[in-house]
Amino acid sequence: MNGWRWSDLHPISFLFYGAKIIHFFVTTKQIYKFANWQIC
């Protein structure tokens, strides 16, 4: 129990946070492409 630290879970939470950022970036990119298509 002494060897258990919060940092042991950090890679998992970092991966989850990274996936959310990637999902947000992809969605924004799709909206941007759609907006460009509408303008043109």
CHARMM internal coordinates of N, CA and C (Angstrom, degrees):
IC EDIT
DIST 1 N 1 CA 1.4656
DIST 1 CA 1 C 1.5314
ANGL 1 N 1 CA 1 C 110.24
DIST 1 C 2 N 1.3251
ANGL 1 CA 1 C 2 N 116.43
DIHE 1 N 1 CA 1 C 2 N -28.36
DIST 2 N 2 CA 1.4568
ANGL 1 C 2 N 2 CA 119.44
DIHE 1 CA 1 C 2 N 2 CA -177.87
DIST 2 CA 2 C 1.5255
ANGL 2 N 2 CA 2 C 111.20
DIHE 1 C 2 N 2 CA 2 C -69.38
DIST 2 C 3 N 1.3572
ANGL 2 CA 2 C 3 N 116.93
DIHE 2 N 2 CA 2 C 3 N -29.12
DIST 3 N 3 CA 1.4592
ANGL 2 C 3 N 3 CA 120.33
DIHE 2 CA 2 C 3 N 3 CA -178.61
DIST 3 CA 3 C 1.5199
ANGL 3 N 3 CA 3 C 112.74
DIHE 2 C 3 N 3 CA 3 C -79.90
DIST 3 C 4 N 1.3290
ANGL 3 CA 3 C 4 N 116.93
DIHE 3 N 3 CA 3 C 4 N -8.11
DIST 4 N 4 CA 1.4607
ANGL 3 C 4 N 4 CA 120.14
DIHE 3 CA 3 C 4 N 4 CA -178.40
DIST 4 CA 4 C 1.5307
ANGL 4 N 4 CA 4 C 109.84
DIHE 3 C 4 N 4 CA 4 C -79.10
DIST 4 C 5 N 1.3112
ANGL 4 CA 4 C 5 N 115.57
DIHE 4 N 4 CA 4 C 5 N 124.72
DIST 5 N 5 CA 1.4661
ANGL 4 C 5 N 5 CA 120.78
DIHE 4 CA 4 C 5 N 5 CA 179.84
DIST 5 CA 5 C 1.5278
ANGL 5 N 5 CA 5 C 109.17
DIHE 4 C 5 N 5 CA 5 C -133.03
DIST 5 C 6 N 1.3243
ANGL 5 CA 5 C 6 N 116.54
DIHE 5 N 5 CA 5 C 6 N 160.17
DIST 6 N 6 CA 1.4596
ANGL 5 C 6 N 6 CA 120.96
DIHE 5 CA 5 C 6 N 6 CA 177.75
DIST 6 CA 6 C 1.5238
ANGL 6 N 6 CA 6 C 110.06
DIHE 5 C 6 N 6 CA 6 C -65.72
DIST 6 C 7 N 1.3563
ANGL 6 CA 6 C 7 N 117.02
DIHE 6 N 6 CA 6 C 7 N -29.71
DIST 7 N 7 CA 1.4587
ANGL 6 C 7 N 7 CA 120.69
DIHE 6 CA 6 C 7 N 7 CA -178.28
DIST 7 CA 7 C 1.5277
ANGL 7 N 7 CA 7 C 111.14
DIHE 6 C 7 N 7 CA 7 C -64.14
DIST 7 C 8 N 1.3393
ANGL 7 CA 7 C 8 N 117.37
DIHE 7 N 7 CA 7 C 8 N -20.79
DIST 8 N 8 CA 1.4632
ANGL 7 C 8 N 8 CA 120.06
DIHE 7 CA 7 C 8 N 8 CA 178.27
DIST 8 CA 8 C 1.5286
ANGL 8 N 8 CA 8 C 110.30
DIHE 7 C 8 N 8 CA 8 C -66.91
DIST 8 C 9 N 1.3285
ANGL 8 CA 8 C 9 N 116.82
DIHE 8 N 8 CA 8 C 9 N -27.89
DIST 9 N 9 CA 1.4622
ANGL 8 C 9 N 9 CA 120.83
DIHE 8 CA 8 C 9 N 9 CA -179.44
DIST 9 CA 9 C 1.5224
ANGL 9 N 9 CA 9 C 111.64
DIHE 8 C 9 N 9 CA 9 C -91.04
DIST 9 C 10 N 1.3093
ANGL 9 CA 9 C 10 N 117.45
DIHE 9 N 9 CA 9 C 10 N -9.43
DIST 10 N 10 CA 1.4590
ANGL 9 C 10 N 10 CA 120.88
DIHE 9 CA 9 C 10 N 10 CA -172.70
DIST 10 CA 10 C 1.5252
ANGL 10 N 10 CA 10 C 113.45
DIHE 9 C 10 N 10 CA 10 C -58.65
DIST 10 C 11 N 1.3386
ANGL 10 CA 10 C 11 N 120.20
DIHE 10 N 10 CA 10 C 11 N -44.13
DIST 11 N 11 CA 1.4731
ANGL 10 C 11 N 11 CA 119.37
DIHE 10 CA 10 C 11 N 11 CA -179.90
DIST 11 CA 11 C 1.5215
ANGL 11 N 11 CA 11 C 112.61
DIHE 10 C 11 N 11 CA 11 C -57.97
DIST 11 C 12 N 1.3287
ANGL 11 CA 11 C 12 N 117.35
DIHE 11 N 11 CA 11 C 12 N -35.28
DIST 12 N 12 CA 1.4654
ANGL 11 C 12 N 12 CA 120.33
DIHE 11 CA 11 C 12 N 12 CA -179.13
DIST 12 CA 12 C 1.5249
ANGL 12 N 12 CA 12 C 109.84
DIHE 11 C 12 N 12 CA 12 C -68.55
DIST 12 C 13 N 1.3149
ANGL 12 CA 12 C 13 N 117.42
DIHE 12 N 12 CA 12 C 13 N -47.19
DIST 13 N 13 CA 1.4602
ANGL 12 C 13 N 13 CA 120.49
DIHE 12 CA 12 C 13 N 13 CA -179.82
DIST 13 CA 13 C 1.5249
ANGL 13 N 13 CA 13 C 110.15
DIHE 12 C 13 N 13 CA 13 C -66.56
DIST 13 C 14 N 1.3363
ANGL 13 CA 13 C 14 N 116.72
DIHE 13 N 13 CA 13 C 14 N -33.96
DIST 14 N 14 CA 1.4683
ANGL 13 C 14 N 14 CA 120.43
DIHE 13 CA 13 C 14 N 14 CA 178.59
DIST 14 CA 14 C 1.5248
ANGL 14 N 14 CA 14 C 110.39
DIHE 13 C 14 N 14 CA 14 C -65.81
DIST 14 C 15 N 1.3476
ANGL 14 CA 14 C 15 N 116.51
DIHE 14 N 14 CA 14 C 15 N -40.89
DIST 15 N 15 CA 1.4657
ANGL 14 C 15 N 15 CA 120.69
DIHE 14 CA 14 C 15 N 15 CA 177.68
DIST 15 CA 15 C 1.5248
ANGL 15 N 15 CA 15 C 110.21
DIHE 14 C 15 N 15 CA 15 C -63.51
DIST 15 C 16 N 1.3314
ANGL 15 CA 15 C 16 N 116.44
DIHE 15 N 15 CA 15 C 16 N -43.01
DIST 16 N 16 CA 1.4618
ANGL 15 C 16 N 16 CA 120.81
DIHE 15 CA 15 C 16 N 16 CA -179.54
DIST 16 CA 16 C 1.5270
ANGL 16 N 16 CA 16 C 110.55
DIHE 15 C 16 N 16 CA 16 C -63.16
DIST 16 C 17 N 1.3377
ANGL 16 CA 16 C 17 N 116.03
DIHE 16 N 16 CA 16 C 17 N -43.10
DIST 17 N 17 CA 1.4609
ANGL 16 C 17 N 17 CA 120.72
DIHE 16 CA 16 C 17 N 17 CA 179.23
DIST 17 CA 17 C 1.5239
ANGL 17 N 17 CA 17 C 110.40
DIHE 16 C 17 N 17 CA 17 C -65.59
DIST 17 C 18 N 1.3334
ANGL 17 CA 17 C 18 N 116.59
DIHE 17 N 17 CA 17 C 18 N -40.19
DIST 18 N 18 CA 1.4648
ANGL 17 C 18 N 18 CA 120.85
DIHE 17 CA 17 C 18 N 18 CA 178.77
DIST 18 CA 18 C 1.5211
ANGL 18 N 18 CA 18 C 111.44
DIHE 17 C 18 N 18 CA 18 C -63.53
DIST 18 C 19 N 1.3295
ANGL 18 CA 18 C 19 N 116.51
DIHE 18 N 18 CA 18 C 19 N -38.78
DIST 19 N 19 CA 1.4669
ANGL 18 C 19 N 19 CA 120.17
DIHE 18 CA 18 C 19 N 19 CA 179.52
DIST 19 CA 19 C 1.5281
ANGL 19 N 19 CA 19 C 110.21
DIHE 18 C 19 N 19 CA 19 C -64.71
DIST 19 C 20 N 1.3336
ANGL 19 CA 19 C 20 N 116.95
DIHE 19 N 19 CA 19 C 20 N -37.82
DIST 20 N 20 CA 1.4649
ANGL 19 C 20 N 20 CA 120.54
DIHE 19 CA 19 C 20 N 20 CA 178.53
DIST 20 CA 20 C 1.5221
ANGL 20 N 20 CA 20 C 110.38
DIHE 19 C 20 N 20 CA 20 C -65.60
DIST 20 C 21 N 1.3367
ANGL 20 CA 20 C 21 N 116.64
DIHE 20 N 20 CA 20 C 21 N -40.59
DIST 21 N 21 CA 1.4665
ANGL 20 C 21 N 21 CA 120.31
DIHE 20 CA 20 C 21 N 21 CA 179.57
DIST 21 CA 21 C 1.5274
ANGL 21 N 21 CA 21 C 110.18
DIHE 20 C 21 N 21 CA 21 C -65.10
DIST 21 C 22 N 1.3479
ANGL 21 CA 21 C 22 N 116.48
DIHE 21 N 21 CA 21 C 22 N -43.03
DIST 22 N 22 CA 1.4603
ANGL 21 C 22 N 22 CA 120.44
DIHE 21 CA 21 C 22 N 22 CA -179.94
DIST 22 CA 22 C 1.5278
ANGL 22 N 22 CA 22 C 109.88
DIHE 21 C 22 N 22 CA 22 C -63.17
DIST 22 C 23 N 1.3295
ANGL 22 CA 22 C 23 N 117.01
DIHE 22 N 22 CA 22 C 23 N -43.02
DIST 23 N 23 CA 1.4612
ANGL 22 C 23 N 23 CA 120.98
DIHE 22 CA 22 C 23 N 23 CA 179.85
DIST 23 CA 23 C 1.5341
ANGL 23 N 23 CA 23 C 110.50
DIHE 22 C 23 N 23 CA 23 C -62.28
DIST 23 C 24 N 1.3317
ANGL 23 CA 23 C 24 N 116.66
DIHE 23 N 23 CA 23 C 24 N -42.66
DIST 24 N 24 CA 1.4628
ANGL 23 C 24 N 24 CA 121.17
DIHE 23 CA 23 C 24 N 24 CA 178.68
DIST 24 CA 24 C 1.5244
ANGL 24 N 24 CA 24 C 110.52
DIHE 23 C 24 N 24 CA 24 C -63.67
DIST 24 C 25 N 1.3455
ANGL 24 CA 24 C 25 N 116.93
DIHE 24 N 24 CA 24 C 25 N -40.81
DIST 25 N 25 CA 1.4650
ANGL 24 C 25 N 25 CA 121.48
DIHE 24 CA 24 C 25 N 25 CA -178.82
DIST 25 CA 25 C 1.5178
ANGL 25 N 25 CA 25 C 110.59
DIHE 24 C 25 N 25 CA 25 C -65.42
DIST 25 C 26 N 1.3383
ANGL 25 CA 25 C 26 N 116.98
DIHE 25 N 25 CA 25 C 26 N -43.09
DIST 26 N 26 CA 1.4678
ANGL 25 C 26 N 26 CA 121.05
DIHE 25 CA 25 C 26 N 26 CA -179.54
DIST 26 CA 26 C 1.5287
ANGL 26 N 26 CA 26 C 110.26
DIHE 25 C 26 N 26 CA 26 C -65.07
DIST 26 C 27 N 1.3303
ANGL 26 CA 26 C 27 N 116.93
DIHE 26 N 26 CA 26 C 27 N -41.80
DIST 27 N 27 CA 1.4642
ANGL 26 C 27 N 27 CA 120.26
DIHE 26 CA 26 C 27 N 27 CA 179.82
DIST 27 CA 27 C 1.5226
ANGL 27 N 27 CA 27 C 110.53
DIHE 26 C 27 N 27 CA 27 C -64.54
DIST 27 C 28 N 1.3349
ANGL 27 CA 27 C 28 N 117.13
DIHE 27 N 27 CA 27 C 28 N -42.52
DIST 28 N 28 CA 1.4611
ANGL 27 C 28 N 28 CA 120.73
DIHE 27 CA 27 C 28 N 28 CA 179.17
DIST 28 CA 28 C 1.5203
ANGL 28 N 28 CA 28 C 110.40
DIHE 27 C 28 N 28 CA 28 C -63.83
DIST 28 C 29 N 1.3342
ANGL 28 CA 28 C 29 N 116.91
DIHE 28 N 28 CA 28 C 29 N -38.80
DIST 29 N 29 CA 1.4574
ANGL 28 C 29 N 29 CA 121.18
DIHE 28 CA 28 C 29 N 29 CA 179.84
DIST 29 CA 29 C 1.5286
ANGL 29 N 29 CA 29 C 110.63
DIHE 28 C 29 N 29 CA 29 C -64.35
DIST 29 C 30 N 1.3248
ANGL 29 CA 29 C 30 N 116.79
DIHE 29 N 29 CA 29 C 30 N -40.91
DIST 30 N 30 CA 1.4624
ANGL 29 C 30 N 30 CA 120.58
DIHE 29 CA 29 C 30 N 30 CA 179.35
DIST 30 CA 30 C 1.5287
ANGL 30 N 30 CA 30 C 110.51
DIHE 29 C 30 N 30 CA 30 C -65.97
DIST 30 C 31 N 1.3293
ANGL 30 CA 30 C 31 N 116.95
DIHE 30 N 30 CA 30 C 31 N -41.20
DIST 31 N 31 CA 1.4694
ANGL 30 C 31 N 31 CA 120.72
DIHE 30 CA 30 C 31 N 31 CA 178.75
DIST 31 CA 31 C 1.5279
ANGL 31 N 31 CA 31 C 109.67
DIHE 30 C 31 N 31 CA 31 C -64.67
DIST 31 C 32 N 1.3330
ANGL 31 CA 31 C 32 N 116.79
DIHE 31 N 31 CA 31 C 32 N -39.98
DIST 32 N 32 CA 1.4600
ANGL 31 C 32 N 32 CA 121.38
DIHE 31 CA 31 C 32 N 32 CA -179.64
DIST 32 CA 32 C 1.5286
ANGL 32 N 32 CA 32 C 110.32
DIHE 31 C 32 N 32 CA 32 C -64.46
DIST 32 C 33 N 1.3437
ANGL 32 CA 32 C 33 N 117.01
DIHE 32 N 32 CA 32 C 33 N -43.32
DIST 33 N 33 CA 1.4594
ANGL 32 C 33 N 33 CA 120.83
DIHE 32 CA 32 C 33 N 33 CA 178.30
DIST 33 CA 33 C 1.5229
ANGL 33 N 33 CA 33 C 110.59
DIHE 32 C 33 N 33 CA 33 C -64.03
DIST 33 C 34 N 1.3135
ANGL 33 CA 33 C 34 N 117.16
DIHE 33 N 33 CA 33 C 34 N -40.74
DIST 34 N 34 CA 1.4599
ANGL 33 C 34 N 34 CA 121.51
DIHE 33 CA 33 C 34 N 34 CA 179.58
DIST 34 CA 34 C 1.5281
ANGL 34 N 34 CA 34 C 110.35
DIHE 33 C 34 N 34 CA 34 C -64.99
DIST 34 C 35 N 1.3431
ANGL 34 CA 34 C 35 N 116.71
DIHE 34 N 34 CA 34 C 35 N -40.31
DIST 35 N 35 CA 1.4636
ANGL 34 C 35 N 35 CA 121.01
DIHE 34 CA 34 C 35 N 35 CA 179.16
DIST 35 CA 35 C 1.5316
ANGL 35 N 35 CA 35 C 109.86
DIHE 34 C 35 N 35 CA 35 C -66.01
DIST 35 C 36 N 1.3202
ANGL 35 CA 35 C 36 N 117.57
DIHE 35 N 35 CA 35 C 36 N -40.14
DIST 36 N 36 CA 1.4624
ANGL 35 C 36 N 36 CA 121.03
DIHE 35 CA 35 C 36 N 36 CA 177.90
DIST 36 CA 36 C 1.5214
ANGL 36 N 36 CA 36 C 110.29
DIHE 35 C 36 N 36 CA 36 C -62.60
DIST 36 C 37 N 1.3296
ANGL 36 CA 36 C 37 N 116.47
DIHE 36 N 36 CA 36 C 37 N -40.87
DIST 37 N 37 CA 1.4643
ANGL 36 C 37 N 37 CA 120.52
DIHE 36 CA 36 C 37 N 37 CA 179.96
DIST 37 CA 37 C 1.5329
ANGL 37 N 37 CA 37 C 110.18
DIHE 36 C 37 N 37 CA 37 C -64.91
DIST 37 C 38 N 1.3258
ANGL 37 CA 37 C 38 N 116.59
DIHE 37 N 37 CA 37 C 38 N -36.18
DIST 38 N 38 CA 1.4625
ANGL 37 C 38 N 38 CA 120.26
DIHE 37 CA 37 C 38 N 38 CA 179.74
DIST 38 CA 38 C 1.5278
ANGL 38 N 38 CA 38 C 110.45
DIHE 37 C 38 N 38 CA 38 C -69.69
DIST 38 C 39 N 1.3348
ANGL 38 CA 38 C 39 N 116.86
DIHE 38 N 38 CA 38 C 39 N -39.02
DIST 39 N 39 CA 1.4686
ANGL 38 C 39 N 39 CA 120.84
DIHE 38 CA 38 C 39 N 39 CA -178.20
DIST 39 CA 39 C 1.5321
ANGL 39 N 39 CA 39 C 110.01
DIHE 38 C 39 N 39 CA 39 C -68.10
DIST 39 C 40 N 1.3269
ANGL 39 CA 39 C 40 N 116.31
DIHE 39 N 39 CA 39 C 40 N -43.48
DIST 40 N 40 CA 1.4607
ANGL 39 C 40 N 40 CA 120.42
DIHE 39 CA 39 C 40 N 40 CA -179.90
DIST 40 CA 40 C 1.5196
ANGL 40 N 40 CA 40 C 109.60
DIHE 39 C 40 N 40 CA 40 C -73.83
END
COOR INIT
IC SEED 1 N 1 CA 1 C
IC BUILD
